[in-house]
Amino acid sequence: MTNSFDTLSTFTANGRDYHFYSLPKLADKYDLQTLPFAQKILLENLLRHEDGRDISQSDIEALLGWDASAEPSTEIAFTPARVLLQDFTGVPAVVDLAAMREAVVALGGNAEQINPLSPVELVIDHSVQIDYFGTNEALDLNAKIEFQRNKERYQFLKWGQGAFDDFAVVPPSTGIVHQVNLEYLARVVFAKEKDGKLMAYPDTLVGTDSHTTMINGIGVLGWGVGGIEAEAAMLGQPISMLIPQTVGFKLTGKLPEGATATDLVLTVVQMLREYGVVGKFVEFFGDGLDHLPLADRATIANMAPEYGATSGIFPIDDEVLRYLRLSGRDEEQINLVEAYAKAQGMFRHADQPEAVYSGLLSLDMSTVLPSLAGPKRPQDRVLLSESKAAFADTLTSMADPSRPTSVSVTQGDNTFELQHGAVVIAAITSCTNTSNPAVMLGAGLLARNAVAKGLTVKPWVKTSLAPGSQVVTDYLRKADVLDDLESLGFNVVGYGCTTCIGNSGPLPPAIGSAVRDNDLVVASVLSGNRNFEGRIHADVKTNYLASPPLVVAYAIAGNMNIDLYNEPLGQDHEGRDVFLKDVWPSNHEIQQVITDNVNPQMFIDSYASVFNGNPQWNAVDAPQGAQYDWLDASTYIRNPPYFDGMTMQVEEVKDIHGARCLALLGDSITTDHISPAGSIAADSPAAKYLAEQGVQPADFNSYGSRRGNHEVMMRGTFANVRLKNQLAPGTEGGWTTHIPSGEVMPIFDASMQYQDDKTPLVVLGGKEYGTGSSRDWAAKGTILLGVKAVLTESFERIHRSNLVGMGVLPLNYLPGDSAASLGLTGQETFDITGLDNGKAKTVDITATANDGKQTQFKARVRLDTPKEIDYYRNGGILHYVLRQLAAKT
C-alpha cells in the first residue's frame, strides 16, 4: 500500500505497540478538529487502502478538503472491514456466490477464486414464524416448524460454512442479527497482523439488512447494501460512493418521565424525514449524549433507513466503553478501543470543538412526548394523546361505509364483538427495541402492575414476545417479570425478526375469517421499525409502531379507538377503572431494575458457544465440496440464470426501443411492494408454481424463505397484496394490463408474454421509489421480469444501487416532471435514446400513444459514479467481478 501522507505511526495498548494510520499526523497541514466523526473514519479508510489505483492521493485530498455545504461530487472507494448477512438476504447472496463458482469455472477460472476476502458473518434470524403463541411451548413448537420448513436452506447455508473461507454462521434461535452484532460480533476496533506489523483500524462493515446501521450506536460505521453489493465487498471490491454530506443532530437535555427511547426515535425520524437526509450521513452529538444510554443510541441508529440516512452514527466515548464491559467484552479489547480512539482524536470529550456539518438540527430531549407511528409509515408520528382522533380519521378514509362496523365472533368458549380498530396483533418484536433493557423491562414492569390489578388481554389479540437475544430472556426472568408477561400472553415465540418482517403467522381462523368476510379495518401494534402496507399481515390494514410498554397496554385495551390518557384500560378486581398511569412504571424504577438484573455474565454465558450451534442445527446434514450440487427437485435453492451465456467480452450498451410499461406506480413504493417477504397468497403465480412442484399450501412458507429460488421470487415480484398498479385500475395486488391485448393479468404472466415477443419493459414510479429494506430481490426480480429501465421522480439509495448492480437502468424525471404532468398513461411505447454506452448524464425519451401522439422529454441517468457505469456496461456488479477474477487466471 502507498503512504503518500506519511501517516503510519504507533500507539501503545495492553503493553503492545500497534501500528495505525494517524490522523493527528496531518494536523500541521489540515484542520481535522472540526471534521465529523464519520468523515474521520472514511479518511482513515482511504489512508490505509491507498494504492494509486482504486484510491489515489487526490481522493484523500478531496476528503481532507471536504466542503460540508457542497453537493457530493467526488467518488471514493470505501473498503469495509467485514460483511454482515441475515438469512433472508444472506441465502440469495450465498446462492449467487455458488453460482459464481460455476460461472468462473465456465470462463476458465477455478471455483476457489470465489471466496470471501474479509470476515463474513451470517445470522439466521428471519425464518422463524409465529404459528404458536400464548403458550410456554410456543418457542419450541415454532422452532420445530422452522427447521422443518427450512431444511433445504439450512443444509445449503451449512454447506457454505464449510465451502467458503472466513464465513461464519450464527445458528437459528440465537437472536436478531443486529442485536447479536451489537452484543457480540462488533469489534469497534480491529487488530490484525499485516506485513509483519500489528495493525489497528476501525471496525467498519456493510450488511444485507438496511438496519445494519444499528451498530452506528456503538461508534462503528456501517450501513445496509444490497446482497449483490455485499457479495462484491466479500470478493474484495471496494464500495464505490460519493463523499457524503453529514448532517449534525444536536441532542440536549434528557428524556422526561413517561417517555421512552421509542418515543425519542419516532420524534427523530419525523424531524429528519421532514428535513431530508436521503443519501447523507447523520451524526449525533451534544451534551445530551451524557444522558443517553448505549441502548437508546442503538435504537436511534437502527432506524436510519426510516429517516432516510445512509448512517446515523454516534461517537466513541465513555458510554461505549461502559457498554463493552456490560456486554462481556474482553478487557484487552476495551483497552484497545479506548487507546486507539484517543490516539486518533476520535474519542468524545466535553471540551472538544463542535464539528462543521452540512446541516444542523437540534432536539431538547426533555420535550419528547409518548408517541406512535402509523398507520403505514414509520415517519407518520402520532402523539399518544391524539391517537384516538387520528385513528378516527384513518377509519373514515379506509372503512367501507356499506359494510358492518362490528361482527360477533365465537372463538373457543368466548363470544365477542370484533370491531373496526380492533388490535388483532400485539407484538414485542424486532431489533429496534429488544436490544434496549429500559423498554423491555418497562414492558415487564407494566405487565406486573397490570396483572396485579387483574387486567387481562382481550381474546382477539395475537400476542408475542420475540427477544433480540437470549440475554433479554435472562434479565426478564431474573427481574421476575417474565411470568407476568406470559400471564398476558406475551410468551417467547422465537429469537428472531418475526412480526416486523411479515412473519406474524396466521391469525386465529375465526378472527381472520371475520376480518376478511366483513372487510374490517383492524390493527397491529408492534415494537418494530417497519409498518408498510401489506408487510405485517395481509388482513391487517393499519399498523402502528410503539414502545414495548405501549404494545402491552394496547393488547389490554384491545382497540385503537381509545384515549389511553383519559379512558381506562380495564377494571381491577373490585370493578374500579384502571388507567395507563396506574400501571406505567417510573423511570427510576426501570433504571433500578436494570442495575439489579443486567450484568456482563449474562452476555458471556449466552455467547460462550454461539458458533457451535444447538442440537437441531448440529443435526442438519449438509453436502460438502467446492461447488454446490444443485438439486433439480429443490423448491428452495436453484442455480439462478444471471450468468447464462456470459462471455468475457463486454458488449456495448444499446438504446432501448419499443418498450412497454409493466407497471405505473405512485409515490412511496417500497421494496415490500416490489418484493414482499411475507406469506405466499394461495392464488398467486408463485403458489401456482409451487403447487406444480408438488408443494402443499401448508408448506408454501414465505417469499423471504424462498429467496434462494428465482422461480418463486420472479413470480413474487410486484406481488404485494396492497400494490396499486395504475395500469390495472380497480385492482389491488400484482396485476397489470397487457398491451396491446388489453387483458388484465398477473404481472408475471404479462412479463412472460412480453419476453416471448422480445418486447423490453419499463416501470414508471413516483417519489421515494424503493423505500425500505435493502432487498436485493426487488432488483433481481425486476431484471428477471425483463425490465430494462425504471423511471421515477426519486429513488431511495439502496434500491437505486441494487438496480445498477443487476444491470437495470435507473432514471429520474427532471425536476417538475412526473408521469402525471407529462400525461403518461402507461399505454405508450417508450424509446430511450442517447445513452452513449452508459456515459450520458441525460437521455431522450419518446412516449408514443396508441393514436400516434408523441410525448418527448428528458430524464436524468442515475449511474452516479464511473464504477457504476462499469457495472451497468457489464450487465451488473457480479458480472463485472466475475470477468475481473476470470481474467487473472
Beta strands, then each sheet from edge to edge (+ up, - down):
strand 1: 8-13
strand 2: 16-21
strand 3: 75-78
strand 4: 82-86
strand 5: 120-123
strand 6: 167-170
strand 7: 189-194
strand 8: 197-202
strand 9: 204-207
strand 10: 221-224
strand 11: 239-242
strand 12: 246-252
strand 13: 281-285
strand 14: 311-313
strand 15: 359-364
strand 16: 371-373
strand 17: 381-383
strand 18: 406-411
strand 19: 414-419
strand 20: 423-428
strand 21: 462-465
strand 22: 523-526
strand 23: 542-545
strand 24: 570-571
strand 25: 577-578
strand 26: 656-664
strand 27: 735-737
strand 28: 744-746
strand 29: 761-764
strand 30: 787-792
strand 31: 809-813
strand 32: 829-833
strand 33: 842-848
strand 34: 854-861
sheet 1: 1+ 2-
sheet 2: 3+ 11-
sheet 3: 6+ 5+ 4+ 9+ 10+
sheet 4: 7+ 8-
sheet 5: 14+ 13+ 12+ 15+
sheet 6: 16+ 17-
sheet 7: 18+ 19-
sheet 8: 21+ 20+ 22+ 23+
sheet 9: 24+ 25-
sheet 10: 26+ 29+ 30+ 31+ 34- 33+ 32- 26+
sheet 11: 27+ 28-
end
